[in-house]
Amino acid sequence: MKLLGKFTCYFPKKTINILHNHSPQTISPNIFRESMGFLGLKRSSMKGQKQPIFIPLFLIFSVLFLCFSASVAHNDEEVEDEREFDYKENSSKGPLHWGDLKTEWAACKNGAMQSPIDLTNDRVKIITKPVELEKNYKPAESIIKNRGHDISLQWPDHKAGSIIIDGIEYVLLQVHWHSPSEHTINGKRYALEAHMVHKAADPNVKSSLAVSALLYEDGLPNDFLQKLLSNITDMIDVVQQRSMGVTDPNLIEIDDVEYYRYIGSLTVPPCTENVIWIINKKIATVSKEQIHAIREAVHDYAEQNARPVQANNEREMELHGPNS
């Protein structure tokens, strides 16, 4: 059940199953009526009584898919409000308890394909055939936002381009940072990790989300982060956003030649699964000043904003690239 304005949508079970597998164009009226049984859209009368509203079939289609799409989309999105969860090790809202805080976050506790994981040489399958990843990023208007649990650079108009994975287009939404890194390589945890979050242009694909990750080690300042540094320091402990003007995501320098790949989840609630992970083999550098600025801006109550490593559960991990 989902609320749409003052209307409540009631989905018969057969209808829900059909909506999972079809679009309005592919469902015939006869099949829809048979699966639907009776659909009621009810609203309160002036006297507080429920009165049925009978509306044309095309409008029923529209309302159903609007309600259903809103439900699915909500579970694909990372939680923006830090107050709903935290990273404190012994907190009742910490990573070990995320799955208990809300019903829709159950995957954080019970999921079999959770992220992050440890990428180990003995588990990785080497793939030397031509890569199946293509970047098509371009400069676009952006905003920088302190979400409380991370610093996020977002392209709200979704005009910053996309990546192509196995022939499927994934549109770039935002990039954010975790410190220390969430993924580890052969047990080694790095200083910082960037996540470039993408959403499939086609809502019907199985893996609707793809995340490109870049790990950083202590070293020289990172050029891209340096461009953001003054804005990050101005946002210390302040949940706010501001315009960054046109920003080019190509400057993040995500590699499309050598990378790890596996199927996992979002690393923050709701921990949605079937996320395609692309993790750079090449490690970038970041200065201690830049790491300090990111940590100070978002999580003064904890030493990190990184979820602990999750169980592999015999998942297949691949290392793509001609030199792998």
N, C-alpha and C positions, 0 to 999 in steps of 0.2 A: 504494500500500500504506500502510495506517495501523495503528498499534498501538492496541488497545483492551484495557486491562488486560494480561493475558498472552496474549490472542488476537491473531492477525494476520488482517486482512481482505484477501482477494484479489479484485479486481474484474475480471471479464471486460470487454473493451472495449465490447461492446454494452450490457452492464448499465450502465456508466458513462454512456453516451449517453442511456439511458432515464432514469436518475436526474437528469440535467440538466434534463429537460423534463417530469417527472411527479412526482406525490406518490403515496404508497402507495395512496390511495383511487382513483387513476385508472389503475392498472396491473392488468390482469387476470392471474390466475395463469398462464394459457396463454401470454400474451405474455411474461411474466417468465421462465417456464421456457425458452421458446424462445431468448430473448436471452441468458439466463444460461449455458446449456450446463451446466456443473457448477460449483457454488460449494463451495469447501472452506474450512471453518474448522478450522485445525489447531492442536494444542497439543503440547507436549513430554510424552512419557510419563515414567515413573519411570526408564526406561533411556535416556532421551535420544532416543527414536525419535519420529517424527511419526505421529500416529494421527488419522484422519478422524473428525469428529463429525457425525452426521446429525441435523438438528433440524427442527422443523416450519416450514412456509413462513412463517407469521406472524412467527416469531422471526427468520428470515432477513431479512424486510423490516425489522424493528426494528433489527437489528444493522447492516444495510447503510446505512440512512438515518442512523443515529447516527454511523457512521464517516464517511460522505460529508459530512454536515452539519458535522462537526467540521473536516474538511479545508477546506470552503468558508469557514466562519466564521473560521478562523484567518487566511486571506488578506485578510479584510475589516478586520482589526484593526491599529491602529497598534502599532509596536514600543514596548514600555514600558521596555526596558533600554537606557539610553544607551550602555553600554559596547560595544554591538554596532555603533554608528556614531557619527560626530561631524560637526561643522560646520567644522572647520579646513580652510582653503583648500588647503593642500599635504599634508594627511594622507592616508594610505592608506585611511582609513575615512571620508574626507570625501565631500561630495555628488557629486563627479565619479566616485567609485568605488563608490557604494552598490550599483549593479547588478551589480558583480563579487563582492560579499562573500558572497552566498547565491543559490542557484538560484532560490528563490522571490521574490527581489528583482529579477529580471531586468527587470521593467517600468521600474524606475528608470533603466535604461540604454537599453532598446529600445522603450519605450512611445511611442505616437504621440499620446497625449492626456494629457500630463503637466502638472502644476501646480507652482508658480504661473505666471501669464502676465502680460503687459503688456496692459492694457485701453486700446485707443487709439480715438480718435474716428473715424478713417478706417476702422476695421474693425467698429465696433459697429453693429448693426441696431437701429433705434428701434422699440419696440413700445408703442403708446399704448392698446391695447385693455385691458379690465379685467384686473387682475392675477390671476395663477393661484396665489397664495401666501396661505396663511392660518395665523396663529400660534394655537396653543392651549396655551400654557405655563401652568404653575401651580407654586406653592411646594412643595418636597419636601425630604426629608432628603438631605444632601450631605456629601461629604468633599473636602478639598483635599489635593493630592498633588504632591510634587516628583518628577517622573519622570526627573530628571537632564537631559533635553533640553528640558523646559518645565515650567511650573506648570499643573496641570490641576485644574479643579473638576468633580467627577463626581457624578452622581445614580445610585448603584449599584442602586437598586430600580426604576429606569426609570419613575418616577412623576411626573416633572417635565413631562409633557405632550409635545406633538409639533407638527410643522408639516404642513400639507397642501400638496402640490405636484402640480398636474395631477390632483387627486382621489386621490392616493396618500398615505397617512399615513407619516410618518417620525418615529420616537420619539427624543427627545433623550437622549443618553448623557452628554456632557461638553462643557466648553468649555476651551480652552487658549490661550496667547498666544505670539506670535513677535515678536522685536524684532531689527532693524526689520521693517517689513511685508514679507510675501512677494510679494503682488500689487502691481503698480504701475499707476498711471493716467496715460496719456500720458507714460510714462517716469519719473514721479515716485514715489519710494519714501517711505512715511510712517514715523512713529516706532514704530508698534506695530500688530499685527493680532490680532484674536480670531477663533478658529474654534469655532463651535458644531457639534458632530458629531452627526449623526442616523443612525439605521438604520431601514430599511423594516420596518414591521410585518408585511408579506407577504414572506416570503423568496424568492418566485418572481419578483419584479419584476426587470427588467434592471438598473436603477440601484439597487443595494441601499443606497447611502450618499448622504447629502446634507449639505453643509456650508454654514452661513451664516457669512459673514465680515463683520467690522466693522473698518474702518481708523481709526487715531487719529493726530492731529497734536499737536505740542507746544502746550500751552496750559493751561487750568484743570484742576485735578485731576478725575479721573473718579470719580463717586460710587460706582459699583459696585466698582471696584478699591480704593477707599479702605476699604471694608468688609473687604477681604481683606488689606490691607497688613501688619498686625501678624503675621498667620500666615505671610505670604510671607517677611518679614524673619527670622522665627524658623527658617525652613527653609534658610537660606543654606548651600549646598554640602552639604546633608543630604538624602538620598533617603528621604523618609518621608511619612506621611499622617496626617491628623487630622480629626476630625469638625468640620463647620461648622454642624451643626444644620439647621434649615429654611432653604433659600435659594430666592429667587424668580428664575428665569431671565428674567422680563420686565424686570428691572432692568438687564439688559445693553443694552436699548434697540435691538435689531435692528429695522430698519424693514421693513415689508411693503408699502410703497407704491412706492418708487423703488429699483430695484436692478439690478445687472448679473447676467447668467446665462450660463453656458456649461457644457460637459461636460469634466471634467478628471480629476484623480487625487488621492489622498492626497499630501501634500507631505513625508511621511516614509516610510521603508520600512514595508511592501512596495510603496509607490507604486501601490496598486490603482487601476485605471482605471474609467471609467463612473460617476464621482462627479458628482452635480449640485452645482454651485457657485452660491450666491446671495450676492452681494457688495453691501453697502450703498452706495448712492450718497452718502448723507450721511456726512460725516466727523465722528467724535467727537473729543474732546480728552483729553489725558492729561498729567500733570505730569512734569517731569524726575525728581522724587523717585520717582514710581511706576515709571517706566521703569527707573531705576537699581536699584530693589528687585527687579524681575523679572529683570534681567540678572545681578545679583549672585547671586541665588538658584540659578540653574541652569547658567550657562556661564561660569565664571571662566577657562576656557582659550581662549576666542574672543570676538570683539567682537560676535557675533550668533548667533542660532539660526534664521536664515532661509535657506531653500533658494534658490539662484539662479533667476532667471526662466527658464522653459523655452520652447521653440519653439511658436509658435501652430499650425503645420502646417495653415493654412487653415481652422481651426475657426470655426464660427459663434459670434459673441458678440452678446448681446442686452442692450439697456437698456430695462427695463420701467418704466412709470409714466405717469400722465396729463400730467406736466409735462416729460417727457423731450424 
